[in-house]
Amino acid sequence: MAEKTELYRRYRPKTFDDMVGNEAMIKSLKKELENGSHVFLMTGPAGCGKTTLARIMAKDVGAGDLSIHEINSAENRGIDTAREIMEQMRFNPSDGDSIVWILDEMHMITSAGQNALLKALEDTPSHCYFFLCTTDPQKLIAPLKTRCSVINVKPLTDEEMTYLLKRTARAEKIKIGSDVYERICEIAQGGSRKGLKLLAKVLYLDSDDERLEVLKSDNDSENKEVIELCKTLLSGKANWSTIAKLIKNIDMSDSERVRQAVMGYMNSVLLNGKKIPQAVSAIQAFSSADTYRNGKSAITVAVLDYFDMLGD
């Protein structure tokens, strides 16, 4: 049973065709690979499939297992990593046709380390590829970004997430009600890894009632601060001083998740039959917030835009 809890690993896509969502992006990406692009920057919220996509790309360009180097940039942050990569670039692949470097959490590399990588990214031999993944592209130096083909991996829509969840449950030969899928979509906010982890948490329970109860407690504990922000925005008594304090208490390590959570909450309020102007204004303000480029500051600006819409 323990193995089955790791659904997101067990059913991780192995080809482009296995991927759910982001069809237009994948089509564009395949064209760029065909046209000879060797350096890609994958941006998007945590758990949306950036590293999985990079591994699929590595296989697509003919890299064997021994020639795919995954580097956790949070643990390898400096110039030495860049120097080691440039040394390895001089050699032919150990197996397959290409050597690939997948640099996860790319924004964690120091500015000096990023600068040291510039030459490698610009003078890339024909057998070398770089796939850089980050949730925080605004922390990358501008010269590095200009050397990359930028790929924005978007969260799944509710329809895409439901398809992924149903496909996985079917593979496990377990039937689940639509209410459970809707609840997972509401909590996961488009993150495929999060969605599959939530599914694993409830998949083997005896009833949908049990599943919904577990999902309720999970959502309440994880999004407590965001829920408090949403309730305050809807109260009609919100002022900037109060909201600023709430924002400071929210974990902004994944600001896109926060943005999606606020929009999901407001959308649920509206779909429950309550036509509240504050909910509409919040969705409008947060829908245009560019958290990929501006990180947590985009959330602050979204709230200020919200107040402007209400005339406060």
C-alpha positions as CSV (number, residue, x, y, z in Angstrom):
1,M,0.0,0.0,0.0
2,A,2.9,2.4,0.8
3,E,4.0,2.5,-2.9
4,K,0.5,3.5,-4.0
5,T,0.6,6.7,-1.8
6,E,3.2,8.1,-4.2
7,L,0.7,8.4,-7.1
8,Y,2.4,11.5,-8.6
9,R,5.6,9.5,-9.0
10,R,3.9,6.3,-10.1
11,Y,1.9,8.0,-12.8
12,R,4.5,10.7,-13.7
13,P,4.3,11.3,-17.5
14,K,7.0,9.8,-19.6
15,T,6.2,11.3,-23.0
16,F,4.7,14.6,-24.3
17,D,1.5,12.7,-25.1
18,D,1.2,11.7,-21.4
19,M,1.1,15.3,-20.3
20,V,-2.2,16.8,-19.3
21,G,-2.8,20.5,-20.1
22,N,-0.5,23.1,-21.6
23,E,-1.1,21.7,-25.1
24,A,-0.2,24.9,-27.0
25,M,2.9,25.4,-24.9
26,I,4.1,21.8,-25.6
27,K,3.4,22.2,-29.3
28,S,5.6,25.3,-29.3
29,L,8.2,23.7,-27.2
30,K,8.5,20.7,-29.6
31,K,8.9,23.1,-32.5
32,E,11.7,25.0,-30.7
33,L,13.5,21.7,-30.1
34,E,13.2,20.7,-33.7
35,N,14.5,24.1,-34.8
36,G,17.7,23.7,-32.7
37,S,17.1,25.5,-29.4
38,H,19.4,24.2,-26.7
39,V,18.6,26.3,-23.6
40,F,15.2,26.5,-22.0
41,L,13.8,28.3,-19.0
42,M,10.7,26.6,-17.5
43,T,8.7,28.9,-15.2
44,G,5.5,28.2,-13.3
45,P,4.2,27.5,-9.8
46,A,5.5,24.6,-7.7
47,G,4.2,21.2,-8.6
48,C,2.9,22.1,-12.1
49,G,5.2,19.7,-14.0
50,K,8.3,21.8,-14.9
51,T,10.9,19.1,-13.9
52,T,8.8,16.3,-15.4
53,L,8.6,18.2,-18.6
54,A,12.4,18.7,-18.6
55,R,12.9,15.0,-18.2
56,I,10.7,14.3,-21.1
57,M,12.6,16.9,-23.2
58,A,15.9,15.2,-22.2
59,K,14.7,11.9,-23.6
60,D,13.3,13.6,-26.7
61,V,16.8,15.0,-27.6
62,G,18.3,11.5,-27.2
63,A,20.0,11.7,-23.8
64,G,20.6,8.4,-22.1
65,D,20.1,7.9,-18.3
66,L,23.9,8.4,-17.6
67,S,23.9,11.7,-19.6
68,I,21.1,13.4,-17.8
69,H,22.4,15.5,-14.9
70,E,19.8,16.8,-12.4
71,I,21.1,19.5,-10.1
72,N,19.2,20.9,-7.1
73,S,20.3,24.5,-7.3
74,A,19.2,25.1,-3.7
75,E,22.1,22.9,-2.7
76,N,24.6,23.8,-5.5
77,R,24.3,27.6,-5.6
78,G,27.8,28.9,-6.5
79,I,30.5,29.3,-9.1
80,D,31.9,25.8,-8.6
81,T,28.7,24.3,-10.1
82,A,29.1,26.4,-13.2
83,R,32.8,25.5,-13.5
84,E,32.0,21.8,-13.2
85,I,29.3,22.0,-15.9
86,M,31.6,23.8,-18.3
87,E,34.3,21.1,-17.7
88,Q,31.8,18.3,-18.5
89,M,30.6,20.1,-21.7
90,R,34.0,19.3,-23.3
91,F,33.2,15.5,-23.3
92,N,30.9,13.4,-25.4
93,P,27.8,11.8,-23.9
94,S,28.3,8.7,-21.8
95,D,25.3,7.2,-23.5
96,G,22.8,8.4,-26.1
97,D,23.3,11.4,-28.4
98,S,23.2,14.3,-26.0
99,I,24.2,15.6,-22.5
100,V,21.4,17.4,-20.6
101,W,21.6,19.5,-17.4
102,I,18.3,20.0,-15.6
103,L,18.8,22.8,-13.0
104,D,15.9,22.8,-10.6
105,E,15.1,25.8,-8.3
106,M,17.3,27.9,-10.7
107,H,16.5,31.1,-8.8
108,M,18.5,29.8,-5.8
109,I,21.8,30.1,-7.7
110,T,23.7,33.1,-6.6
111,S,24.2,36.1,-9.0
112,A,27.9,35.2,-9.3
113,G,26.9,31.6,-10.1
114,Q,24.4,32.8,-12.7
115,N,27.0,35.0,-14.3
116,A,29.5,32.1,-14.4
117,L,26.9,30.1,-16.4
118,L,26.4,32.7,-19.1
119,K,29.2,31.5,-21.3
120,A,28.0,27.9,-21.1
121,L,24.5,28.9,-22.1
122,E,25.6,31.1,-25.0
123,D,28.3,28.8,-26.4
124,T,26.4,25.5,-26.1
125,P,27.9,22.7,-28.1
126,S,25.5,20.8,-30.4
127,H,25.4,17.8,-28.1
128,C,24.5,19.8,-24.9
129,Y,21.2,21.0,-23.6
130,F,20.1,23.1,-20.6
131,F,16.7,22.9,-19.0
132,L,16.4,25.5,-16.2
133,C,13.3,25.3,-13.9
134,T,12.1,28.0,-11.5
135,T,9.1,29.2,-9.6
136,D,10.7,32.7,-9.2
137,P,12.1,33.9,-12.5
138,Q,12.3,37.5,-11.3
139,K,15.4,36.5,-9.2
140,L,17.3,35.5,-12.3
141,I,19.7,38.0,-13.8
142,A,18.5,39.6,-17.1
143,P,21.4,38.4,-19.3
144,L,20.7,34.8,-18.3
145,K,17.0,35.0,-19.2
146,T,17.8,36.5,-22.7
147,R,19.9,33.4,-23.5
148,C,16.9,31.1,-22.9
149,S,13.7,30.1,-24.7
150,V,11.2,30.9,-22.0
151,I,8.5,28.3,-21.4
152,N,5.6,29.2,-19.0
153,V,4.1,26.1,-17.6
154,K,0.6,27.0,-16.4
155,P,-1.5,25.3,-13.7
156,L,-4.2,22.9,-14.8
157,T,-7.7,24.1,-15.3
158,D,-10.4,22.4,-13.2
159,E,-11.4,20.3,-16.2
160,E,-7.8,19.2,-16.9
161,M,-7.2,18.4,-13.2
162,T,-10.4,16.3,-13.0
163,Y,-9.4,14.4,-16.1
164,L,-6.0,13.7,-14.5
165,L,-7.5,12.6,-11.2
166,K,-10.1,10.4,-12.9
167,R,-7.5,8.8,-15.1
168,T,-5.4,7.9,-12.1
169,A,-8.3,6.6,-10.0
170,R,-9.4,4.4,-13.0
171,A,-5.8,3.0,-13.2
172,E,-6.1,2.1,-9.5
173,K,-9.6,0.6,-10.2
174,I,-11.3,2.8,-7.6
175,K,-14.5,4.9,-8.2
176,I,-14.9,8.3,-6.6
177,G,-17.7,10.8,-6.7
178,S,-17.6,14.1,-8.5
179,D,-17.8,16.0,-5.2
180,V,-14.4,14.7,-4.2
181,Y,-12.9,15.7,-7.5
182,E,-14.3,19.1,-7.2
183,R,-12.9,19.5,-3.7
184,I,-9.5,18.4,-4.8
185,C,-9.5,20.9,-7.7
186,E,-10.5,23.6,-5.2
187,I,-7.6,22.9,-2.9
188,A,-4.9,22.0,-5.5
189,Q,-5.5,25.2,-7.5
190,G,-4.1,23.7,-10.7
191,G,-1.0,22.0,-9.2
192,S,-0.8,18.4,-10.6
193,R,1.5,17.2,-8.0
194,K,-0.7,18.6,-5.2
195,G,-3.8,17.1,-6.8
196,L,-2.3,13.7,-7.0
197,K,-1.0,13.9,-3.4
198,L,-4.5,14.8,-2.2
199,L,-6.0,12.0,-4.3
200,A,-3.5,9.5,-2.7
201,K,-4.5,10.7,0.7
202,V,-8.2,9.8,0.3
203,L,-8.2,7.2,-2.5
204,Y,-8.3,4.1,-0.3
205,L,-10.9,5.4,2.2
206,D,-14.2,3.6,2.3
207,S,-16.6,6.3,1.3
208,D,-16.8,9.8,-0.3
209,D,-18.1,11.2,3.0
210,E,-14.8,10.2,4.6
211,R,-12.8,11.5,1.7
212,L,-14.6,14.9,1.9
213,E,-14.0,15.1,5.7
214,V,-10.3,14.5,5.3
215,L,-10.0,17.0,2.4
216,K,-11.9,19.6,4.5
217,S,-9.4,19.4,7.4
218,D,-6.4,19.4,4.9
219,N,-7.7,22.6,3.2
220,D,-8.5,24.4,6.5
221,S,-5.0,23.7,7.9
222,E,-3.0,24.6,4.9
223,N,-4.8,27.7,3.7
224,K,-5.8,29.1,7.0
225,E,-4.1,32.5,6.4
226,V,-5.3,32.8,2.8
227,I,-8.9,32.0,3.9
228,E,-8.6,34.7,6.6
229,L,-7.5,37.2,3.9
230,C,-10.4,36.2,1.7
231,K,-13.0,36.5,4.5
232,T,-11.6,40.0,5.4
233,L,-11.8,41.1,1.8
234,L,-15.4,40.0,1.6
235,S,-16.4,41.5,4.9
236,G,-16.8,45.0,3.5
237,K,-14.9,46.4,6.5
238,A,-11.4,45.7,5.2
239,N,-8.8,48.5,5.3
240,W,-5.3,48.5,4.1
241,S,-3.7,48.4,7.6
242,T,-5.6,45.2,8.4
243,I,-5.0,43.6,5.1
244,A,-1.2,44.4,5.1
245,K,-0.9,42.5,8.4
246,L,-2.7,39.5,7.0
247,I,-0.5,39.4,3.9
248,K,2.7,39.4,6.0
249,N,1.5,36.2,7.8
250,I,0.9,34.3,4.5
251,D,3.7,32.0,3.3
252,M,4.6,33.6,0.0
253,S,7.2,31.1,-1.1
254,D,4.8,30.1,-3.9
255,S,2.9,33.4,-4.6
256,E,1.1,31.9,-7.6
257,R,-0.5,29.3,-5.3
258,V,-1.7,32.2,-3.1
259,R,-3.1,34.0,-6.1
260,Q,-4.9,30.9,-7.3
261,A,-6.2,30.1,-3.8
262,V,-7.8,33.6,-3.5
263,M,-9.4,33.3,-6.9
264,G,-10.7,29.8,-6.2
265,Y,-12.2,30.9,-2.9
266,M,-14.0,33.9,-4.5
267,N,-15.2,31.7,-7.4
268,S,-16.7,29.3,-4.9
269,V,-18.5,32.1,-3.1
270,L,-20.1,33.2,-6.4
271,L,-21.0,29.7,-7.5
272,N,-22.7,29.1,-4.2
273,G,-25.3,31.7,-5.3
274,K,-23.9,34.7,-3.5
275,K,-23.5,37.6,-5.9
276,I,-21.1,39.6,-3.8
277,P,-19.4,42.6,-5.6
278,Q,-16.3,42.2,-3.5
279,A,-15.8,38.7,-4.8
280,V,-16.1,39.8,-8.4
281,S,-13.6,42.7,-7.8
282,A,-11.1,40.3,-6.1
283,I,-11.2,37.9,-9.0
284,Q,-10.7,40.7,-11.5
285,A,-7.8,42.2,-9.5
286,F,-6.0,38.8,-8.8
287,S,-6.5,37.5,-12.4
288,S,-4.2,40.1,-13.7
289,A,-1.5,39.7,-11.0
290,D,1.8,38.5,-12.6
291,T,3.3,36.4,-9.8
292,Y,5.7,34.7,-12.2
293,R,7.6,37.9,-12.8
294,N,6.8,39.9,-9.7
295,G,6.5,37.3,-7.0
296,K,4.9,38.2,-3.7
297,S,4.8,41.9,-4.6
298,A,2.2,41.0,-7.2
299,I,-0.1,39.9,-4.4
300,T,0.3,43.3,-2.7
301,V,-0.5,45.1,-5.9
302,A,-3.5,42.9,-6.6
303,V,-5.0,43.9,-3.2
304,L,-4.4,47.6,-3.9
305,D,-6.1,47.2,-7.3
306,Y,-9.0,45.5,-5.5
307,F,-9.4,48.6,-3.2
308,D,-9.2,50.9,-6.3
309,M,-12.0,48.9,-7.9
310,L,-14.2,49.3,-4.8
311,G,-13.4,53.0,-4.7
312,D,-11.8,52.7,-1.2
